[in-house]
Amino acid sequence: MDTVARHILWFLPMLWLGMVLAISFVEAPLKFRAPGITLPLGLGIGRVVFRALNIAETVLATLLVLAALIVSPAAASWVWLATAVALLAGQVLVVRPPLSRRTDRVLSGEDLPRSIAHYWYIGLEVAKAAALVGLAIAMAPTS
């Protein structure tokens, strides 16, 4: 069981990182450049995609914490994991609610400027990506 948990602690951060990079740094900005995509349509798509991403991230974070409880990795691994989980929690619990309210307003027809919460989300996403790289490196097999 320890060996499986150790592999999970090395593999899942890379999977999670790949999802974050693909959705947040590729799909999200590019969707608004696609022909025929209006702001309300892009926001509606983004809401669905980011809800699914955050659910998947929560599952991965839970699996990583469970695997870490089995393996009891070095303190550095716990720091990287705790950082990634805390950043995800901040995005989901603190930043997404105002973004959701803004999306609701735009979808109801209001013309609003870009929200500062978008920048907070992006900043947390960059920090989370760095934490996931750190965790993957800290847990990389040594042999």
Secondary structure, 3 states (H helix, E strand, C coil): CHHHHHHHHHHHHHHHHHHHHHHHHHHHHHHCCCCCCCHHHHHHHHHHHHHHHHHHHHHHHHHHHHHHHHHCCCHHHHHHHHHHHHHHHHHHHHHHHHHHHHHHHHHCCCCCCCCHHHHHHHHHHHHHHHHHHHHHHHHCCCC
